[in-house]
Amino acid sequence: MNQPATRQIVRVAVPSPLPRLFDYTVAGDLPPTTLPGRRVRVIFGRRPCVGIIVAVAAQSELADAQLKPVEAVVDTQPLLDAELLALLQWAQRYYHANPGEVMLGALPPLLRDGAELVDSSIAGWQLTTLGHGLTPASLK
């Protein structure tokens, strides 16, 4: 017999002038410890936007019927680790800034817009055989 998918409540920082986090539900069996720091696509008001999960909550002040679902979890791994999230939360409190502006401000513009993270596993560059035969003067 199929069991219904579990729902978790997540607190999301969205690009908004309001100085607070917003509760959404995320369906699935993702471990709660891997959710903070991931980008998500959500509907905020009437517009779609990209936000960052800041925390997983046991309950919300809103009724279950009022919680909107996360449209999609963009990242497979958190972009912001626990230390960086803690630093950004401290900066947000210290400077009395909006959580969405601070959290999303820590990302490059393309990632703020929901672009896919490019694999940066290339450790360095290496010359080919042709490159070894060149003189420094021929490189411009």
N, C-alpha and C positions, 0 to 999 in steps of 0.2 A: 504494500500500500504506500502511495506517495505521501510524504509529509510536506506541508506548506513550507516555502522558503522562509528562513528566519529573517527578521528585520532588525536592523540596528539603528539607533539614533546617533547621528553625528552632528557636531557643531562645525559650521562652515563659515569661513571668512569670505565675503563676497565684496566686489567693488561697489561700495555704497557709502554715502556720507553719514550713515547711522553708526554710532559708536558701540556696536555689539556684534555678537556672532548669531547665526541663524540655524535653527534645528531643521534637519532633513532626515529622511529615512533612507537607508541603503539596504537593498535586498541581497541575499547571497550568504555564502559561508566564509567570507573573508575574515581572517583572525583580527580581532579588534586592535591588537597591538601593531598591525601593519597598516592601518588606515590613516592615522595622523601624518600629515605631510604630503598626502597625495592630492592631486588636482581632480576636481569633479565638475561635470557639467550639470547645472541646475537651472531651474526657472526662478528668477527673482522678480517678484511682482508679475509683470507680463512679458518680461524679456529674458531670453536665455543668456547665461553668462558662465564664466569659469570661476570656480572658487577653490579654496584649499581647506581640506579637513584639518581642523585644529585639535579636536578631541572627540572621543566616543563617550556618550552619556548613557547612564542607566535609565533615565527618564527625562521627559520634557515638561515644561510648564504648559505647553499646548496640548490639546486633546489629540488623540491619534488621528482623528478625521481631518484635523487642520494641518498635519505634517505633510509636506510635499515630498515626493520621492526624488532621489538623485537620478538624473537622466542617465548618466554614465560615469564610471570611474575611469579617468583618462590614463592614469599611470599604473604600471604593474608593481612598482616599488615607490616608496616615498621619495619625493624630491627634496624635502626638508626633513632632516633628521631631528630627533628629540632635543638635542642641544640647541640647534638653530631655531627650532620652534620656541623654546624657552627664552632664548635671547630676543627673538622678535616680539614675543609677548611682553617681555620686560620693557623693550623700547616703546611698544604701543602704550603701555601704562605710563611710563616716564614722560613721554612727549604728549600724552593725551590725544593720541591719533586714533584714527579708525582702524580696526583690525584688518579689514580688507585691503586698505591702502598699504599698510605695513607688510602684511604677508605677501601680497601679490607684488609689491614693490621690490621684494627680494629676488624676483625672477626676471629673466630677460623678457623683453616685450613679446616675442613670439610665443614663449611659454605662457605668458599671461593670457594670450588670446586662445590658448588651447592647442597650439601646434604640437606635433609629436616630438618627443625627445629623441634627438639624433644619437646613435650609438657612438660614444666617444672612447671606445676601448683601444684605439690606436695609441700605443705607448710612445711612438716617436717616428722619425723619418729615417730612411736608410738609402744611401746612394746605390744606384744600379751599376752594372758593369760599365755602361756607357758614361755614367757620371764620374766614375773614378778616373777616366781618361781625360777629363776636361781640366784646363788650367784655371786658376782663380781669376785671371784676367778675362777669360771668355764668359764668365758668369756676370750677368748684369741685373 
